[in-house]
Amino acid sequence: MTPVLVCEGLVKRYGDRAVVDHVGFHIGEGDAYGLLGPNGAGKTTTISMLVGLLPPDAGTVTVGGVSVADDPVAAKRFVGYVPQEIALYPELSARENLRYFGRLYGIGRKELTERIGEVLATVGLTDRGDDKVDTYSGGMKRRANIAVALLHRPRLLILDEPTVGVDPQSRAAILDQVERLVADGMALLYTSHYMEEVERVCNRVGIIDHGKVIADGTKQELVSGLGGTDRVELVLDGDTGLAAEKLRAVEGVSEAVVTGTSSVRLLATGGRHLLPALLGSVAGVAAVTGVEVVEPDLEAAFLHLTGSTLRD
């Protein structure tokens, strides 16, 4: 794949603390890269440096072969960025928003009219293009936001939590659109708190924790690092903190993390065979009201590498 985005050795410090610590990865044409990390891991700061909103203290970023530091205007023309917050004027229609941002991009009047029609069709808003954005549902606003990012035909699309607060139908529509864009050759950087979205959309994943990319590869490559480890979920009625301590002491258990007021998630070798020992270890501490054993997946790899779940 031809590299569209290449970042190497990115560093951002605030005082003595390195929020981003020598982060590097690349994204090629038709490559969908998921950047995952717990809250505060450095994802947003990394993205801000990639799009030129924040200067790095060290490291380089090139988009389409153009250095963001040396020629930020030219580099930004290759990028379509959809932030977490809706970046639209609510009192304007989607079409008016697109016309405004298209003029900022320097798109000519005739081409802009054609592009507005094309991107509205791409995000499924042709019939609502003349309605004010403040009359839209959350999902429609998200799709209009994506339309703005696509207007100038970017080579790289960056989606930061694009389905937050949307209904299931809009979420499915957004994911369908993203998959079509990648299939057409667009490079994608995707962040989400929904692991199933990343597994569906992304062919490669980078896991960032405490400012460092601690793992990078395909889902299969990341999961293979767990060997034969299974994820076991126990629903408990009792002291979950003490139960997690008891579970960690069982031979074959590598992780045991409290994930809610009444649940503990653990990684264990041969989870199904370990169930009698697991249940016995919490006897007298908590009553087990539910059990689920899941084969290794991306979420298990994430938990193993970071010690927390994606939504923690």
C-alpha positions as CSV (number, residue, x, y, z in Angstrom):
1,M,0.0,0.0,0.0
2,T,1.2,3.5,-0.8
3,P,1.6,5.5,2.5
4,V,-0.8,8.3,2.9
5,L,-0.1,9.1,6.5
6,V,3.3,8.5,8.1
7,C,4.0,9.7,11.6
8,E,7.3,9.0,13.4
9,G,8.6,9.7,16.9
10,L,5.8,12.1,17.8
11,V,6.3,13.6,21.3
12,K,4.2,16.1,23.2
13,R,5.1,17.2,26.7
14,Y,3.3,19.3,29.3
15,G,5.9,20.2,31.8
16,D,7.8,17.0,32.7
17,R,5.0,14.8,31.6
18,A,5.1,13.2,28.1
19,V,1.4,13.0,27.0
20,V,2.5,11.5,23.7
21,D,5.8,9.6,23.9
22,H,7.5,8.7,20.5
23,V,4.3,7.6,18.8
24,G,4.7,6.3,15.2
25,F,2.5,4.4,12.7
26,H,1.5,4.6,9.0
27,I,-1.7,4.3,7.0
28,G,-1.8,3.4,3.4
29,E,-4.4,3.7,0.6
30,G,-7.5,1.6,1.4
31,D,-6.0,1.0,4.9
32,A,-8.3,1.4,7.9
33,Y,-6.3,1.9,11.1
34,G,-8.0,1.9,14.5
35,L,-6.3,3.9,17.3
36,L,-7.5,2.5,20.6
37,G,-6.6,3.5,24.1
38,P,-8.1,4.2,27.6
39,N,-9.2,7.7,28.4
40,G,-6.2,9.9,28.8
41,A,-3.9,7.6,26.8
42,G,-3.0,10.3,24.3
43,K,-5.3,9.7,21.4
44,T,-6.7,13.2,21.1
45,T,-3.3,14.8,21.5
46,T,-1.9,12.5,18.8
47,I,-4.7,13.4,16.4
48,S,-4.3,17.1,17.1
49,M,-0.7,16.8,16.0
50,L,-1.6,14.8,12.9
51,V,-4.0,17.4,11.6
52,G,-1.7,20.4,12.5
53,L,-3.8,21.8,15.3
54,L,-1.0,21.2,17.8
55,P,2.8,21.4,17.1
56,P,4.8,18.3,18.3
57,D,7.8,18.8,20.5
58,A,9.6,16.1,18.4
59,G,8.8,13.8,15.5
60,T,7.4,14.2,12.0
61,V,4.1,13.9,10.2
62,T,3.6,13.6,6.5
63,V,0.3,13.3,4.6
64,G,0.4,12.5,0.9
65,G,4.1,13.0,1.1
66,V,3.8,16.5,2.4
67,S,5.3,17.5,5.8
68,V,2.6,19.0,8.1
69,A,5.4,21.1,9.8
70,D,6.9,22.4,6.5
71,D,3.7,23.1,4.5
72,P,0.6,22.7,6.8
73,V,-1.8,24.2,4.2
74,A,-0.8,21.7,1.5
75,A,-0.8,18.8,3.9
76,K,-4.3,19.7,5.3
77,R,-5.7,19.5,1.8
78,F,-5.2,15.7,1.9
79,V,-7.1,15.4,5.3
80,G,-10.8,15.2,6.1
81,Y,-11.2,15.5,9.9
82,V,-14.4,14.7,11.8
83,P,-13.9,15.7,15.4
84,Q,-15.9,14.3,18.4
85,E,-18.0,17.5,18.6
86,I,-20.4,18.5,15.8
87,A,-18.6,21.2,13.8
88,L,-21.5,22.7,11.9
89,Y,-23.6,25.9,12.0
90,P,-27.0,24.7,13.4
91,E,-28.9,27.7,12.0
92,L,-27.8,26.8,8.5
93,S,-29.0,23.9,6.3
94,A,-26.6,21.1,5.5
95,R,-26.3,22.4,2.0
96,E,-25.5,25.9,3.3
97,N,-22.9,24.5,5.6
98,L,-21.3,22.6,2.8
99,R,-21.3,25.7,0.5
100,Y,-19.6,27.7,3.3
101,F,-16.9,25.1,4.0
102,G,-16.4,24.4,0.3
103,R,-15.6,28.1,-0.3
104,L,-13.1,28.0,2.5
105,Y,-11.4,25.0,0.8
106,G,-11.3,27.2,-2.4
107,I,-13.5,24.9,-4.4
108,G,-14.9,26.7,-7.5
109,R,-18.6,27.4,-7.7
110,K,-19.5,24.9,-10.4
111,E,-17.4,22.1,-8.9
112,L,-18.8,22.9,-5.4
113,T,-22.4,22.5,-6.5
114,E,-21.6,19.1,-7.9
115,R,-19.6,18.0,-4.9
116,I,-22.4,19.1,-2.5
117,G,-24.8,16.9,-4.3
118,E,-22.3,14.0,-4.3
119,V,-21.4,14.1,-0.6
120,L,-25.1,14.5,0.5
121,A,-25.8,11.4,-1.5
122,T,-22.8,9.6,0.0
123,V,-24.1,10.2,3.6
124,G,-27.7,9.7,2.7
125,L,-29.0,13.2,3.3
126,T,-30.1,14.3,-0.2
127,D,-33.7,14.6,0.8
128,R,-32.8,16.7,3.9
129,G,-30.0,18.8,2.5
130,D,-32.1,22.0,2.6
131,D,-33.3,21.6,6.2
132,K,-31.6,23.4,9.1
133,V,-29.0,21.3,10.9
134,D,-30.7,22.0,14.3
135,T,-33.7,20.1,13.1
136,Y,-31.6,16.9,12.5
137,S,-31.3,13.9,14.8
138,G,-27.9,13.2,16.4
139,G,-27.1,10.6,13.7
140,M,-28.0,13.0,10.9
141,K,-25.7,15.7,12.3
142,R,-22.9,13.1,12.5
143,R,-23.5,12.2,8.8
144,A,-23.5,15.9,7.8
145,N,-20.3,16.4,9.7
146,I,-18.7,13.5,7.6
147,A,-20.1,15.1,4.4
148,V,-18.1,18.3,5.2
149,A,-14.9,16.3,5.7
150,L,-15.4,14.6,2.3
151,L,-16.1,17.7,0.4
152,H,-12.6,18.4,-0.9
153,R,-11.9,14.7,-1.8
154,P,-9.3,14.0,1.0
155,R,-7.0,11.0,0.7
156,L,-7.1,10.5,4.5
157,L,-10.3,10.6,6.6
158,I,-9.9,10.9,10.4
159,L,-13.0,9.9,12.4
160,D,-12.8,10.6,16.1
161,E,-15.7,8.9,17.9
162,P,-18.1,9.3,14.9
163,T,-21.0,7.3,16.5
164,V,-21.2,8.8,19.9
165,G,-24.8,9.5,20.9
166,V,-26.5,8.2,17.8
167,D,-29.3,5.7,17.4
168,P,-28.5,2.1,16.2
169,Q,-29.9,2.8,12.7
170,S,-27.8,5.9,12.2
171,R,-24.8,4.1,13.6
172,A,-25.2,1.3,11.1
173,A,-25.6,3.8,8.3
174,I,-22.3,5.6,9.3
175,L,-20.4,2.3,9.5
176,D,-21.7,1.2,6.1
177,Q,-20.6,4.6,4.6
178,V,-17.1,4.3,6.2
179,E,-16.7,0.7,4.8
180,R,-17.6,1.9,1.3
181,L,-15.1,4.8,1.4
182,V,-12.3,2.5,2.5
183,A,-13.2,0.0,-0.2
184,D,-12.9,2.8,-2.7
185,G,-9.3,3.4,-1.6
186,M,-9.5,6.1,1.1
187,A,-7.1,5.9,4.0
188,L,-8.9,5.9,7.4
189,L,-7.9,6.7,11.0
190,Y,-10.7,5.6,13.3
191,T,-11.1,6.0,17.1
192,S,-14.1,4.7,19.0
193,H,-15.1,3.4,22.5
194,Y,-17.0,0.6,20.7
195,M,-14.7,-2.3,20.1
196,E,-17.1,-4.0,17.8
197,E,-16.9,-1.0,15.4
198,V,-13.2,-1.2,15.3
199,E,-13.3,-4.9,14.6
200,R,-15.8,-4.4,11.8
201,V,-14.2,-1.4,10.1
202,C,-10.4,-1.6,10.7
203,N,-7.9,-4.0,9.2
204,R,-5.1,-2.8,11.5
205,V,-5.1,-1.6,15.1
206,G,-2.7,0.4,17.2
207,I,-3.1,0.4,21.0
208,I,-1.9,3.4,22.8
209,D,-1.5,3.6,26.6
210,H,0.3,6.3,28.7
211,G,1.3,8.1,25.5
212,K,3.0,5.1,23.9
213,V,1.9,2.7,21.1
214,I,2.3,-0.6,23.0
215,A,1.0,-2.8,20.2
216,D,0.3,-2.5,16.5
217,G,-0.9,-5.0,13.9
218,T,-3.9,-6.9,12.6
219,K,-6.6,-8.2,14.9
220,Q,-5.2,-11.7,14.4
221,E,-1.7,-10.6,15.3
222,L,-2.8,-8.8,18.5
223,V,-5.0,-11.7,19.6
224,S,-2.3,-14.3,18.9
225,G,-0.2,-12.8,21.6
226,L,-2.7,-14.1,24.1
227,G,-2.1,-17.7,23.2
228,G,-4.9,-19.9,24.5
229,T,-6.2,-17.3,26.9
230,D,-10.0,-17.0,27.3
231,R,-12.0,-14.1,28.6
232,V,-14.3,-15.0,31.5
233,E,-17.0,-12.7,32.7
234,L,-18.6,-13.3,36.2
235,V,-21.7,-11.5,37.4
236,L,-21.5,-11.4,41.2
237,D,-23.7,-10.5,44.1
238,G,-21.2,-9.4,46.8
239,D,-17.8,-7.8,47.3
240,T,-16.5,-7.7,43.7
241,G,-13.1,-6.1,44.7
242,L,-12.3,-8.9,47.1
243,A,-13.6,-11.5,44.6
244,A,-11.2,-10.1,42.0
245,E,-8.3,-10.6,44.4
246,K,-9.4,-14.2,45.0
247,L,-9.7,-14.9,41.3
248,R,-6.2,-13.5,40.6
249,A,-4.8,-16.1,42.9
250,V,-6.2,-19.0,40.9
251,E,-3.6,-20.7,38.8
252,G,-4.1,-20.0,35.1
253,V,-5.6,-16.5,35.7
254,S,-3.5,-13.7,34.3
255,E,-5.9,-10.7,34.8
256,A,-9.0,-10.1,36.9
257,V,-10.6,-6.6,36.7
258,V,-13.7,-5.2,38.2
259,T,-15.8,-3.9,35.3
260,G,-18.9,-2.7,37.0
261,T,-20.8,-2.7,40.3
262,S,-21.5,-6.4,40.0
263,S,-19.1,-7.9,37.5
264,V,-15.5,-9.1,37.1
265,R,-13.7,-9.8,33.8
266,L,-10.7,-12.0,33.8
267,L,-8.2,-13.6,31.4
268,A,-7.5,-17.3,32.0
269,T,-5.9,-20.2,30.2
270,G,-8.5,-22.9,29.5
271,G,-11.3,-20.8,31.0
272,R,-14.0,-23.5,30.7
273,H,-11.9,-26.1,32.5
274,L,-11.0,-23.5,35.2
275,L,-14.7,-22.7,36.0
276,P,-14.9,-25.0,39.1
277,A,-11.8,-23.5,40.6
278,L,-13.0,-19.9,39.8
279,L,-16.4,-20.5,41.3
280,G,-14.8,-22.1,44.4
281,S,-12.4,-19.2,44.9
282,V,-15.2,-16.7,45.4
283,A,-17.4,-18.9,47.6
284,G,-18.2,-17.0,50.8
285,V,-17.2,-13.7,49.2
286,A,-19.8,-13.3,46.5
287,A,-22.6,-15.4,44.9
288,V,-22.1,-16.0,41.2
289,T,-25.3,-15.1,39.3
290,G,-23.9,-15.3,35.7
291,V,-21.0,-16.8,33.8
292,E,-19.8,-16.2,30.3
293,V,-16.7,-17.6,28.6
294,V,-15.5,-15.9,25.5
295,E,-12.7,-17.0,23.1
296,P,-9.8,-14.6,22.6
297,D,-10.8,-11.4,20.8
298,L,-9.5,-7.8,20.3
299,E,-11.1,-6.7,23.5
300,A,-9.3,-9.4,25.4
301,A,-6.0,-8.3,23.9
302,F,-6.8,-4.7,24.8
303,L,-7.5,-5.7,28.4
304,H,-4.4,-7.8,28.6
305,L,-2.2,-5.0,27.2
306,T,-3.6,-2.0,29.1
307,G,-5.2,-3.6,32.2
308,S,-8.5,-1.8,31.5
309,T,-11.5,-2.1,29.3
310,L,-11.9,0.4,26.3
311,R,-14.6,2.3,28.0
312,D,-12.8,2.7,31.4
